[in-house]
């Protein structure tokens, strides 16, 4: 439940990177698999609002939380072209979150006003370096991005969850292909490893897989749909022994629109719904992204 927003966070940001073709601009040229030339830089800002009033149990049945839990997540990224071969880019990430636990009848947009509820907190949840690279120049449309985030605030998971109070290693594998002049397919596979910060925690990882299908009615407009499956693996204890395996999972689907405002700036809005899960969240996400390349 608590990790859902992070994966959608990273995954939804990539949707706005899927660009139109025709009258090529910066936003059209730099899909996730295409890196910046030396001397260019890129700024990405992504806001994700995830809200839920219920989760699911081991059998996948809905369980009411008796409250609304809302998380407003912000991700800020700077990326720099650093090599003449355009095979390596370097960057830095800053992630921040505001959590709000409120009445289940309350509006999820209340988190935007910084109003108080049963519990609320705002914190910078992670800062860290990032590298993007092309491992195989002979394979068109394939690149890898890896980020390591250091937790900044303390006790992010107590007394209520705001963010992961752990080190995070997040590696993403991108592949996109042009199907024809109006359709493009983008695929992503991730390895997201949460490393414990103290002895009361356990390490775990997720292996999200995602797919986007994009349609371009005009060179400046992209309409896309997506689906993601995200299983979580960790050591689980019971009264007899411990075992390592699948502990929970979720599936989400959604849609969005990306618009090229001008040659250097793209805007995205999208919606995702967590339609199936086991011992995970059952909410929905609203997303806004901005991408600027110079």
N, C-alpha and C positions, 0 to 999 in steps of 0.2 A: 504493500500500500504506500509506504513512505518513499519508495524509490521511483514510483511511476513518473512523477513530474520531471525528474532528471533525464530519463531516457527520451521522453517525448520532447523535452527541452532541446537535447542535442539533435534528435532526429528532425523536429519541426524546423529548426534553423536551416537545415540543408535543403528544405523544400524551396526556399526563396532563392537558392543558388541555381535552380533549374531555369535556364534562360531561353528566350525565344531566339530564332535565327532569322535571317533575312537582312535587315538593316542592322548590321552588327555593331554593338556598342560594348562598353566595358562589362556591363551586366550580362549581356548575351554571350560574350566570349568566355567568361570565367565560370564554367560549371564546376562542381566539386572536384572533378578529376583534372582540372586545368589550373596550374599554379601561376603565380605572379612572376613577371619578369623582374630582374634586378632593378631596384630603384622605385618600383611601384609599392603602394601600401593599400591596405584594405581595412575598413572599420565595419564591424557588425554589432548591432544591438538587437537583442531579442528579449521580448517580454512574454511570459507564459503564466496564465492564470488557471490553476487546477483547483477544482472544488469537488467535494463529495459529502454525502450524508449517509452513505452505507458502504460496506465492504463485502467481501464474499468469504465463506468458510471453506473447509477442506473439500466439501462436495460441490462447491460453486454456487451455493445458495446465498441470497442476499441477507445481510445482517445489518440492522439499523445501528448507527452510531449514537443516536439520540442528540446529535449536534451537527452543525455544518463545519467542516474543516476546509479552509481555503488557503492556498499558497500562491503568492505573487512572486514569481522568480524573474530575475533580471540577469542576463548574460551579456558581458561586454568583451569584445575581442578586437585586438589589433594584430594584423598580419603584415609581414614585410617580405618582399622579394629579395633574396640574398645571393642567388647564383646566376651566372650568365647562361647556364644550361637550362634554367627554369625547372630544375628537378627538386629544389629544396626551398621551402619558405619557413620562416620562423615567426613566432607570435607569442602573445601573452593573453591569458584569460582572467577575468574577474567575475565571480558569480556572487549574487546577493539574493536574499529571500526575505519576504515578510509573511509571517504566518498569522492566521486569525482563526480562533476556535470560538464559535458563536452558536446561537439558536439555530436549529435545523430549518426554521422558517425564515431565517435571515437571508439577505441578498448576498450573493458571492461578490458583488461589486463594492460591498462595504469595505473590503480590504484596500481599495484604492483611496479611500478617504482617511486612512490611518486611524479609524475609529477603534475603540476598545471593545473587547468582547469578554468571554470567559478567560481567554488567554490570548495574548498577542506578543509578537517579537519581530524586530527587524535586525538583520545581521548580514555582514559579508561572510559568506559560507566557504569560499575557496578562492585562492589565487595561485596561478602556476604557469609554467612555460608550455609551449605547444610547438610541434613541428609537423609540417606537411611535406610529403615527398613522393616522388614517382619511382617505385622500385624497379619497374621493368619498362623502359622506354618503348620497347617493341609492342607492348599491349596498349592500344589506344583506349582511353576512357577509364583507366584504372589508377587510383592513387590511394595513399594511406595518410591518416592524420592521427597523431598521438599526443595526449595532454596529460600532465601530472599536476593535480591540484593539492595544495596544502590547506588544511582547515585553518581559519583565521580566528573566529570567535570560539569561546569555550562553551562546553555543555550544550551543544546544538540540539541534542536529542532529549534533553531534560529541562524542566519537568514535563514539557510537551515537545513533540518533534517539530523543529523548524528546518533543519538541514542535517546532512550526514556529518557526524563528528568523527570523521575518518579521513585518511589519505585516499585519494582517488586516482587510479590509472585508467584512462579512457582512450582506447584505440579503435579507430573507425576505418573500415575498408569501403571505398567508394567505387562504383562502376556505373557509368551511364552510357546510353547508346541512342542514336537518332534512328527512329523507326521509319519515318518519312518526313515530309516538309512540315507537318503539323503535330506529330506525335513523338514523344521521347519517353524512354523508360529509364528510371534510376533505381539502382539496388544498393543496399547498404548492409553490412554485417559488422557487429561491434563486439568488443571484449571490454567490459567495464568491471574493474576490480576494486572493491572497497576494502581498504587495509585498516585493521583496527588501530585505534589510538591509545587504548588502555586495556588492561587485562579483563575488564568486565564485558568486552565486546568480542565478536567473532568476525573473522574474515568471510567475505562472500563475493560472488561475482555473478554477473548477468551476461547473457549472450543474445542481445536483441538482433532480430533480422527485420528489415523494412523494405518496402517497395513503393515507389511513386510512379504513377502514370500521368503524364502531363500533356495537355492539349493547348495549342497556341492559335486562337482565333485571329489574332493580329500579332505583329512582331513585338508589340509593347505589352501584351497581356498573356498571362499564363493561368490556366485553370487546371487544378490537379486533384487527384484522389490518392489516398495512401492507406496502407495497412501495416501493422507491426505486431510481431509476437516477441515477448520478452520473458524468458524463463530465468529463474534465480536458483543458484546452487550454493549450498553451504552444509556444514556439519550440523546435524540435528540430533539432539539428545532425547532419550526417553528414560523410563525407569530401569531399563535393562542394559542398554549400551548406547553407543554413538555411531552414527553412520553419515556418510557424505552422499548427497544426492540432490535431486530436484525438490525444492521446498515450496515454491509458489511461482505463479506466472500470470501474465495478463495479455490480452489481445485488444488492440484498439484500431479503429478505422476513422477516417475523416476526409475532409476536403478543404480546399482553400483557393485563393486567388493571389497572384503576384502581378504587380503593375510597375512598369518602368516609368518613373516620374520624369527623369531626364537621363542623359547618357551615363552619368556616374552614380545615380541613386535609384535603388529599387525598394519597393514596399511590399510586404506580404501580410495577409490576414488569413487565419485558418482556424478550423474547429476539429477537435478529436473526441471521440466517445469510446470509453472502455467497455466494450460490449460483452466480453467474457473474461473471467479470471478465476483463480483458485487461491484463497488466502491472500488476496491482494485487493486493490482499490476497484471501485465501480463508479467513478465520477466522470467528468468531462473536462476538456481544456479549451481555452480561448487564447489565441496567440497573435502577436504583432511583431513583425521583424523589419529592420531597416539595414540596408547594405550599401556602403559607399566605397568606391574604388577610385583612386587617383594615381 
